[in-house]
Amino acid sequence: MSVPTTHFVTLAAVLFAVGAGGVLLRRSGISTLLGIELMLNAVNLTLVAFARQHGDLHGQVFVFFIMAVAAAEVAVGLGLLVAIFRHQQSIDVDRLNVLRW
């Protein structure tokens, strides 16, 4: 007994919607990064599900690349947030309307 691919795709769509909502509606920089991570994981889930359905490993290879990009995004994003917090004492993205300090 195996789980159909439609269940995985539905779960990925829900995860992507929650992540997109987090990016669009939340004003904290950390919440924005978490939303982006949720969207990347939804894409990963979809790629693995379709790779499993078709019986090849190409989707899973792409997942490794996406995970590497996500790790780099987190490292750079958190570094930027720490620098912004040190300068402005806040990570509210509404206050970041100017790129110069």
C-alpha distances in whole Angstrom, upper triangle without the diagonal:
4,7,9,13,15,14,15,18,19,19,21,23,24,25,27,29,29,31,33,34,35,37,39,39,40,43,43,42,40,38,38,37,34,33,33,31,28,29,28,25,24,25,23,20,20,21,18,16,18,18,14,14,17,17,20,21,24,23,22,26,27,25,27,30,30,29,33,34,33,34,38,38,37,40,42,42,42,45,47,46,48,51,51,51,54,56,55,54,51,48,48,47,49,52,51,53,55,54,58,58
4,6,9,12,11,11,14,16,16,17,20,21,21,23,25,26,27,29,31,32,33,35,36,37,40,40,39,36,34,35,33,30,30,30,27,25,25,25,21,20,21,19,16,16,17,14,12,14,15,11,11,14,14,17,18,21,19,19,22,23,22,24,27,26,26,29,31,29,31,34,34,34,37,39,38,39,42,43,43,45,47,47,47,50,52,52,51,48,44,44,43,46,49,48,49,52,51,54,55
4,7,8,7,8,11,12,12,14,16,17,18,20,22,23,24,26,27,28,30,32,33,34,37,36,36,34,31,31,30,27,26,27,25,22,22,22,19,17,18,17,13,14,15,13,10,12,14,11,11,14,15,18,19,20,18,18,22,22,20,23,25,24,24,28,29,27,29,32,32,32,35,37,36,37,40,41,40,42,45,45,45,48,50,49,48,45,41,41,40,43,45,45,46,49,48,51,52
4,5,6,7,9,10,12,13,15,16,17,19,21,22,23,25,27,28,29,31,32,33,37,37,36,34,32,31,30,28,26,26,25,22,21,21,19,16,17,17,13,12,14,13,9,11,13,10,9,12,14,17,18,19,17,18,21,21,20,23,25,24,24,28,29,27,30,32,32,32,35,37,36,37,40,41,40,43,45,45,45,48,50,49,48,45,42,41,40,42,45,44,45,48,47,51,52
4,5,5,6,9,10,11,12,14,15,16,18,20,21,22,24,26,27,28,30,31,34,34,34,32,29,29,28,26,24,23,22,19,18,18,16,14,14,14,10,9,11,10,6,7,10,9,7,10,12,15,16,17,14,15,19,18,17,20,22,21,22,25,25,24,27,30,29,29,33,34,33,34,38,38,38,40,43,42,43,46,47,46,46,43,39,39,37,39,42,41,42,45,44,47,49
4,5,5,6,8,10,10,12,14,15,16,18,20,21,22,24,25,27,28,29,33,33,33,31,29,28,27,25,23,23,22,19,18,19,17,13,14,15,12,10,13,12,9,10,13,12,10,14,16,18,19,19,16,18,21,20,19,23,24,22,23,27,27,25,28,31,29,30,33,34,33,35,38,38,37,40,43,42,42,46,47,46,45,42,38,38,36,38,41,40,41,44,43,47,48
4,5,5,6,9,10,11,12,14,15,17,18,20,21,23,24,26,27,28,31,31,31,29,27,26,26,23,21,22,21,17,17,18,15,13,14,14,11,10,13,13,9,12,15,13,12,16,17,19,20,21,17,18,22,21,19,22,24,22,22,26,26,24,27,30,29,29,32,34,32,33,36,37,36,39,41,40,41,44,45,44,43,40,37,36,35,37,40,39,41,43,43,46,47
4,5,5,6,9,10,10,12,14,15,16,18,20,21,22,24,25,26,30,29,29,27,24,24,23,21,19,19,18,15,14,15,12,9,11,11,7,7,10,9,6,9,12,11,11,14,16,17,17,18,14,15,18,17,15,18,20,18,19,22,22,21,23,26,25,25,29,30,29,30,33,34,33,36,38,38,38,41,43,42,41,38,34,34,33,35,38,37,38,41,40,43,45
4,5,5,6,9,10,10,12,14,15,16,18,20,21,22,24,25,28,29,28,26,24,23,23,20,18,18,17,14,13,14,12,9,9,11,8,6,9,10,7,9,12,12,12,14,16,18,18,17,14,15,18,17,15,19,20,18,19,22,22,20,23,26,24,25,28,30,28,30,33,33,32,35,38,37,37,41,42,41,40,37,34,33,31,33,36,35,36,39,38,42,43
4,5,5,6,9,10,11,12,14,15,16,18,20,21,22,24,27,28,28,26,23,23,23,20,18,18,18,14,13,15,13,10,12,13,10,9,13,13,11,13,16,16,15,18,20,21,21,21,18,19,22,20,18,22,23,20,21,25,24,22,25,28,26,26,30,31,29,30,34,34,33,35,38,37,37,41,42,40,40,36,33,32,31,32,36,35,36,39,39,42,43
4,5,5,6,9,10,11,12,14,15,17,18,20,21,22,25,25,25,23,21,20,20,17,15,16,15,12,12,13,11,8,11,12,8,9,13,13,11,13,16,16,16,19,20,21,21,21,17,18,21,19,17,20,21,19,19,23,22,20,23,25,24,23,27,28,26,28,31,31,30,33,35,35,35,38,39,38,37,34,31,30,29,31,34,33,35,38,37,41,42
4,5,5,6,9,10,10,12,14,15,16,18,20,21,24,24,23,21,19,18,18,15,13,13,13,9,8,10,8,4,7,8,6,6,10,11,10,12,14,15,15,18,19,20,19,18,15,15,18,16,14,17,18,15,16,19,19,17,20,22,21,21,24,25,24,25,28,29,28,31,33,32,33,36,37,36,36,32,29,28,27,29,32,31,32,35,34,38,39
4,5,5,6,9,10,10,12,14,15,16,18,19,23,23,23,22,19,18,18,16,13,14,14,11,9,11,11,7,9,11,10,9,12,14,13,14,17,18,17,20,22,22,22,21,17,18,21,18,17,20,21,17,19,22,21,19,22,24,22,22,26,27,25,26,30,29,28,31,34,32,33,36,37,36,36,32,29,28,26,28,31,30,31,34,34,37,39
4,5,5,6,9,10,10,12,14,15,16,17,21,22,22,20,17,17,18,15,12,14,14,10,10,13,11,8,11,13,11,12,15,16,15,17,20,20,20,23,25,25,24,24,20,21,23,21,19,22,23,19,20,23,22,19,22,25,22,22,26,27,24,26,29,29,27,30,33,31,32,35,36,35,34,30,27,26,25,26,30,29,31,34,34,37,38
4,5,5,6,9,10,11,12,14,15,16,19,19,19,17,14,14,14,12,9,11,10,6,7,9,8,6,9,11,10,11,14,15,14,17,19,19,20,23,24,24,23,22,18,19,21,19,16,19,20,16,16,20,19,16,19,21,19,18,22,23,21,22,26,25,24,27,30,28,29,32,33,32,31,28,24,24,23,25,28,27,29,31,31,35,35
4,5,5,6,8,10,10,12,14,15,18,19,18,17,14,13,13,11,8,9,9,6,5,8,8,5,8,11,10,10,13,15,15,16,19,20,21,23,24,24,23,21,18,19,21,18,16,19,19,15,16,19,17,15,18,20,17,18,21,22,20,21,25,24,23,26,28,27,28,31,32,31,31,27,24,23,21,23,26,25,26,29,29,32,34
4,5,5,6,8,10,10,12,14,17,18,18,18,14,13,15,13,9,11,12,9,8,11,12,9,11,14,14,14,17,19,18,19,22,23,23,25,27,27,26,25,21,22,24,21,19,22,22,19,19,22,21,18,21,23,20,20,24,24,21,23,26,25,24,27,29,28,28,32,33,31,30,27,23,22,20,22,25,25,26,29,29,33,34
4,6,5,6,9,10,10,11,15,15,16,15,11,11,13,10,7,10,11,8,8,12,11,10,13,15,14,15,18,20,19,21,24,24,25,27,29,29,28,27,23,23,25,23,20,23,23,19,19,22,20,17,20,22,19,19,22,23,20,21,25,24,22,25,27,26,26,30,30,29,28,24,21,20,19,21,24,24,25,28,28,32,32
4,5,5,6,9,10,10,13,14,13,12,9,8,9,7,4,6,7,5,5,9,9,9,11,13,14,15,17,19,19,21,23,24,25,27,28,28,26,25,21,21,23,20,18,20,20,16,16,19,17,14,17,18,15,15,19,19,16,18,21,20,19,22,24,23,23,27,28,26,26,22,19,18,17,19,22,21,23,25,25,29,30
4,5,5,6,8,10,13,14,14,14,11,9,11,10,6,7,10,8,7,10,12,11,12,15,16,16,18,21,21,22,24,26,26,28,30,29,28,26,22,23,25,21,20,22,21,17,18,21,18,16,19,20,17,17,20,20,17,19,22,21,20,23,25,23,24,27,28,26,26,23,19,18,16,17,21,20,21,24,24,27,29
4,5,5,6,8,11,13,14,14,10,9,12,11,7,10,12,10,10,14,15,13,16,18,18,19,22,23,23,25,27,28,29,31,33,32,31,29,26,26,28,25,23,25,25,21,21,24,21,19,21,23,19,19,22,22,19,20,24,22,20,24,26,23,24,27,28,26,25,22,18,17,15,16,20,20,21,24,25,28,29
4,6,5,5,9,10,10,10,6,6,9,8,5,8,10,9,10,13,14,14,16,18,19,20,22,24,24,26,28,29,30,32,33,33,31,30,26,26,27,25,22,24,24,20,20,22,20,17,19,20,17,16,19,19,16,17,20,19,17,20,22,20,20,24,25,23,22,18,15,14,13,15,18,18,19,22,23,26,27
4,6,6,8,9,9,10,7,5,8,8,5,7,10,10,10,12,14,14,16,18,19,20,22,24,25,26,28,30,30,32,34,33,31,29,26,26,27,24,22,23,22,19,19,21,18,15,18,18,15,15,18,17,14,15,18,17,15,19,20,18,19,23,23,21,21,18,14,13,11,13,16,15,16,19,20,23,24
4,6,8,11,11,13,10,8,11,12,9,10,14,13,12,15,17,17,18,21,22,22,24,26,27,28,30,32,32,34,36,35,33,31,28,29,30,26,25,27,25,22,22,24,21,19,21,22,18,18,21,20,17,19,21,19,18,21,23,20,21,24,24,22,22,19,15,13,11,12,15,15,16,19,20,23,25
4,7,9,11,13,9,9,12,12,10,13,15,14,14,18,19,19,20,23,24,24,27,29,29,30,32,34,34,36,38,37,36,34,31,31,32,29,27,29,28,24,25,26,24,21,23,24,20,20,23,22,18,20,22,20,18,22,23,20,20,24,24,22,21,18,15,12,11,11,15,16,17,20,21,25,25
4,6,8,9,6,7,10,10,9,12,14,14,15,18,19,19,21,23,24,25,27,29,29,31,33,34,35,37,39,38,36,34,31,31,32,29,27,28,27,24,24,25,23,20,22,22,19,17,20,20,16,17,20,18,15,18,20,17,17,21,21,19,18,14,12,9,9,10,13,14,16,19,20,23,23
4,7,9,7,7,11,12,11,13,16,16,17,20,21,22,23,25,27,28,30,31,32,34,36,37,38,40,41,40,38,36,33,33,34,31,29,30,29,25,25,26,23,21,22,22,18,17,20,19,15,15,18,16,13,16,17,14,14,18,18,15,15,11,8,6,5,7,9,10,13,16,17,20,20
4,5,5,6,9,10,11,13,14,15,17,19,20,21,23,25,26,27,29,31,32,34,35,36,38,40,41,39,37,35,32,32,32,30,27,28,27,24,23,24,22,19,20,20,16,15,17,16,12,12,15,13,10,13,15,12,11,15,16,13,13,9,6,5,6,9,10,11,14,16,17,19,19
4,5,5,6,9,10,11,13,14,16,17,19,20,22,23,25,26,27,29,31,32,33,35,37,38,39,37,35,33,30,30,30,27,25,25,24,21,20,21,18,16,16,16,13,11,13,12,9,9,11,10,7,10,12,10,10,14,14,13,13,9,6,6,6,10,11,10,13,15,15,18,17
4,5,5,6,9,10,11,12,14,15,16,18,20,21,22,25,26,27,29,31,31,33,35,36,37,36,33,32,29,28,28,26,23,23,23,20,18,19,17,14,14,15,12,10,12,12,9,8,11,11,8,10,13,12,11,15,16,15,14,11,8,9,10,13,14,14,17,19,18,21,20
4,5,5,6,9,10,10,12,14,15,16,19,20,21,23,24,26,27,29,30,31,33,35,36,35,32,31,28,27,28,25,23,24,23,20,19,20,18,15,16,17,14,12,15,15,12,11,15,14,11,14,17,15,15,18,19,18,17,13,10,10,10,13,15,15,18,20,20,23,23
4,5,5,6,9,10,11,13,14,15,17,19,20,21,23,25,26,28,29,30,32,33,35,33,31,29,26,26,26,23,21,22,21,18,17,19,16,13,15,15,12,11,14,14,10,11,14,13,11,14,16,15,15,19,19,18,18,14,11,10,9,12,14,13,16,18,18,21,21
4,5,5,6,9,10,11,12,14,16,17,18,20,21,23,24,26,27,29,30,32,33,31,28,27,24,23,24,21,19,19,18,15,14,15,13,10,11,12,9,7,11,11,7,8,12,11,10,13,15,14,15,18,19,19,18,15,12,13,11,15,17,15,18,20,19,22,22
4,5,5,6,9,10,11,12,14,15,16,19,20,21,22,25,26,27,29,30,31,30,27,26,23,22,23,21,18,19,19,15,14,16,14,11,12,14,11,9,13,14,11,11,15,15,13,16,18,17,17,21,22,21,20,17,14,14,14,17,19,18,21,23,22,25,25
4,5,5,6,9,10,11,13,14,15,17,19,20,21,23,24,26,27,29,30,29,27,26,22,22,23,20,18,19,19,15,15,17,15,12,14,16,12,12,15,16,13,14,17,17,15,18,20,19,20,23,24,23,22,19,15,15,14,17,19,18,20,23,22,26,26
4,5,5,6,9,10,11,12,14,16,17,19,20,22,23,24,26,27,28,27,25,23,20,20,20,17,15,17,16,12,12,14,12,9,12,13,9,10,13,13,11,13,16,15,15,18,20,19,20,23,24,23,23,20,16,16,15,18,20,18,20,22,21,25,26
4,5,5,6,9,10,10,12,14,15,16,18,20,21,22,24,26,26,25,23,21,18,17,18,16,13,14,14,10,10,12,10,7,9,11,9,8,12,13,11,13,16,16,16,18,21,20,21,24,25,25,24,22,18,19,17,21,23,21,23,25,24,27,28
4,5,5,6,9,10,10,12,14,15,16,19,20,21,23,24,25,25,23,22,18,18,19,17,14,16,16,12,12,15,14,10,13,15,13,12,16,17,15,16,19,20,19,21,24,23,23,27,28,27,27,23,20,20,19,22,24,23,25,27,27,30,30
4,5,5,6,9,10,11,13,14,15,17,18,20,21,23,24,23,21,20,16,17,18,15,13,15,15,11,12,15,13,10,14,15,13,13,17,18,16,17,21,20,20,23,25,24,25,28,29,28,28,25,21,21,19,22,24,23,25,27,26,29,31
4,5,5,6,9,10,11,12,14,16,16,18,20,21,22,21,19,17,14,14,15,12,9,12,11,7,8,11,10,7,11,13,11,12,15,16,15,17,20,20,20,23,25,24,25,28,29,29,29,26,22,23,21,24,26,24,26,28,26,30,31
4,5,5,6,9,10,10,12,14,15,16,18,20,21,20,17,17,13,12,14,12,9,11,12,9,8,12,12,9,12,15,13,13,17,18,17,18,21,22,22,24,27,26,27,30,32,31,30,28,24,25,23,26,28,27,29,31,29,33,34
4,5,5,6,9,10,11,12,14,15,17,19,20,19,18,17,13,13,16,13,11,14,14,11,12,15,14,12,15,18,16,16,20,21,20,21,24,25,24,27,29,29,29,32,34,33,33,29,26,26,24,27,29,28,30,32,31,34,35
4,5,5,6,9,10,11,12,14,15,17,18,17,15,14,10,11,13,10,8,12,12,9,11,14,13,12,15,17,16,17,20,21,20,22,25,25,25,28,30,29,30,33,34,34,34,31,27,27,25,28,30,29,30,32,31,34,36
4,5,5,6,9,10,10,12,14,15,16,15,13,12,8,8,10,8,5,9,10,7,8,12,12,11,14,16,15,16,19,21,20,22,25,25,25,28,30,30,31,34,35,35,35,32,28,29,27,30,32,30,32,34,32,35,37
4,6,5,6,9,10,11,12,14,15,15,13,13,10,9,12,11,8,12,13,11,12,15,16,14,17,19,19,19,22,24,23,24,27,28,28,30,33,33,33,36,38,37,37,34,30,30,29,32,34,33,34,36,35,38,40
4,5,5,6,8,10,11,12,14,14,13,12,9,10,13,11,10,13,14,12,14,17,17,16,19,21,20,21,24,26,25,27,29,30,30,32,34,34,35,38,39,39,39,36,32,32,30,32,35,34,35,37,36,39,41
4,5,5,6,9,10,11,12,11,10,9,5,7,9,8,7,11,12,10,12,15,15,15,18,20,20,21,24,25,25,27,29,30,30,33,35,35,36,39,40,40,39,37,33,33,31,34,36,34,36,37,36,39,41
4,6,5,6,9,10,10,10,8,9,6,6,9,9,7,11,13,12,13,16,17,16,19,21,21,22,25,26,26,28,30,31,31,34,36,36,37,40,41,41,41,38,34,35,33,36,38,37,38,40,38,41,43
4,5,5,6,9,10,11,11,11,8,9,13,12,11,14,16,15,16,19,20,19,22,24,24,25,28,29,29,30,33,34,34,36,38,38,39,42,44,43,43,40,36,36,35,37,40,38,40,42,40,44,45
4,5,5,6,8,9,10,10,7,9,12,12,12,15,16,16,17,20,21,21,23,25,25,26,29,30,30,32,34,35,35,38,40,40,41,44,45,45,44,41,38,38,36,38,41,39,40,42,41,44,46
4,5,5,6,5,6,7,5,7,10,10,10,13,15,15,16,19,20,20,22,25,25,26,29,30,30,32,34,35,36,38,40,40,41,44,45,45,45,42,39,39,37,40,42,40,42,43,42,45,46
4,6,5,7,8,10,8,9,12,13,13,15,18,17,18,21,22,22,24,27,27,28,30,32,32,34,36,37,37,40,42,42,43,46,47,47,47,44,40,41,39,42,44,43,44,46,44,47,49
4,6,8,10,12,10,12,15,15,15,18,20,20,21,24,25,25,27,29,29,30,33,35,34,36,39,39,40,42,44,44,45,48,49,49,49,46,42,42,40,43,46,44,45,47,46,49,51
4,6,9,10,10,12,14,15,16,18,20,20,22,24,25,25,28,30,30,31,34,35,35,37,39,40,41,43,45,45,46,49,50,50,50,47,44,44,42,44,47,45,46,48,46,49,51
4,7,9,10,11,13,15,15,17,19,20,21,23,25,25,27,29,30,31,34,35,35,37,39,40,41,43,45,46,47,49,51,51,51,48,44,45,43,46,48,46,47,49,47,50,52
4,6,7,8,10,12,13,15,16,18,19,21,22,23,25,27,28,29,31,33,33,35,37,38,39,41,43,44,45,47,49,49,49,46,43,43,41,44,47,44,46,47,45,48,50
4,6,5,6,9,10,11,13,15,16,17,19,20,22,23,25,26,28,29,30,32,34,35,36,38,40,41,42,44,46,46,46,44,40,41,39,42,44,42,43,44,42,45,47
4,5,5,6,9,10,11,13,15,16,17,19,20,22,23,25,26,28,28,30,32,33,34,36,38,39,40,42,44,44,44,42,38,39,37,40,42,39,41,42,40,43,44
4,5,5,6,9,10,11,12,15,15,16,18,20,21,22,25,26,26,28,30,31,32,34,36,36,38,40,42,42,42,39,36,36,34,37,39,37,38,39,38,41,42
4,5,5,7,9,10,11,13,14,15,17,19,20,21,23,25,25,27,29,30,31,33,35,36,37,39,41,41,41,38,35,36,34,37,39,37,38,40,38,41,42
4,5,5,7,9,10,11,13,14,16,17,19,20,22,23,24,26,28,29,30,32,34,35,36,38,40,40,41,38,35,36,34,37,39,36,38,39,36,39,41
4,5,5,6,9,10,11,12,14,15,16,18,20,21,22,24,26,27,28,30,32,32,34,36,37,38,38,36,32,33,31,34,36,33,35,36,33,36,38
4,5,5,6,9,10,10,12,14,15,16,18,20,20,22,24,25,26,28,30,31,32,34,36,36,36,34,30,31,29,32,34,32,34,35,33,36,37
4,5,5,6,9,10,11,13,14,15,17,19,20,21,23,24,26,27,29,30,31,33,35,36,36,34,30,32,30,33,35,32,34,35,33,35,37
4,5,5,6,9,10,11,12,14,16,17,18,20,21,23,24,26,27,28,30,32,33,34,34,32,29,30,28,32,33,30,32,33,30,33,34
4,5,5,6,9,10,10,12,14,15,16,18,20,21,22,24,25,26,28,30,31,32,32,30,26,27,25,28,30,28,29,30,28,31,32
4,5,5,6,9,10,10,12,14,15,16,18,20,21,22,24,25,26,28,30,31,31,29,25,27,25,29,30,28,30,31,28,31,32
4,5,5,6,9,10,11,12,14,16,17,18,20,21,23,24,26,27,29,30,30,28,25,27,25,29,30,27,29,30,27,30,31
4,5,5,6,9,10,11,12,14,15,16,18,20,21,22,24,26,27,28,28,26,23,24,22,26,27,24,26,27,24,27,28
4,5,5,6,9,10,10,12,14,15,16,18,20,21,22,24,26,26,26,24,20,22,20,24,25,23,25,26,24,26,27
4,5,5,6,9,10,11,12,14,15,17,19,20,21,23,25,26,25,24,20,23,21,25,26,24,26,27,24,27,27
4,5,5,6,8,10,11,12,14,15,17,18,20,21,23,24,24,23,20,22,21,24,25,22,24,24,22,24,25
4,5,5,6,8,10,10,12,14,15,16,18,20,21,22,22,20,17,19,17,21,22,19,21,22,19,22,23
4,6,5,6,8,10,10,12,14,15,16,18,20,20,20,18,15,17,16,20,21,19,21,22,20,22,23
4,6,5,6,9,10,11,12,14,15,17,19,20,20,19,16,19,18,22,22,20,22,22,20,22,22
4,6,5,6,9,10,11,12,14,15,17,18,19,18,15,17,16,20,20,17,19,19,16,18,19
4,5,5,6,9,10,10,12,14,15,16,17,15,12,14,13,16,17,14,17,17,15,17,18
4,5,5,6,9,10,10,12,14,15,15,13,11,14,14,17,17,15,18,19,17,19,18
4,5,5,6,9,10,11,13,14,15,14,12,15,15,19,18,15,19,18,16,17,16
4,5,5,6,9,10,11,12,13,12,10,13,12,15,14,12,15,14,12,13,13
4,5,5,6,9,10,10,10,9,7,10,10,13,13,11,14,15,13,15,14
4,5,5,6,9,10,10,10,8,12,13,16,15,14,17,17,15,16,14
4,5,5,6,9,10,10,10,13,13,16,14,12,16,15,13,13,11
4,5,5,6,7,7,7,10,10,13,10,9,12,12,10,11,9
4,5,5,5,5,6,9,11,13,11,11,14,14,14,14,12
4,6,6,8,9,13,14,17,14,13,17,16,15,14,11
4,6,8,10,12,14,15,12,11,14,13,12,11,8
4,5,8,9,11,12,9,9,12,12,12,12,9
4,7,9,12,13,11,12,15,15,16,15,13
4,6,9,10,8,10,13,14,15,16,13
4,6,9,8,8,12,13,14,15,14
4,5,6,7,10,13,14,16,15
4,5,5,8,11,12,14,14
4,5,7,10,12,15,15
4,6,8,11,12,12
4,6,7,9,10
4,7,9,11
4,6,7
4,7
4
